[in-house]
Amino acid sequence: MKFIEIYLIKAINEYVESRKYVYEEREAKRPMTLMDLATVFGKEQRKNGSLPDLEVSDEINACSIYIDVPVERINEDGKSRNN
């Protein structure tokens, strides 16, 4: 087995396990798609409480995380980091 195949198989297995955890009994009814592959990690992290900054919306095509990012001692909202 080639090096890349090992990592692809590992990634697919992790994806399948994440789907089982996130969707529970609905998992069998949901199709496996590239979009699901791209977003299931965020859903899993939100479900287990590790990602409180995940944006929850009616959109099904993305997942966004909002955090303040300090830029030259100023947060994204324009306030000083010292406030």
Secondary structure, 3 states (H helix, E strand, C coil): CCHHHHHHHHHHHHHHHHHHHHHHHHHHHCCCCHHHHHHHHHHHHHHCCCCCCECCCCCCCCCCECCCCCECCECCCCCECCC
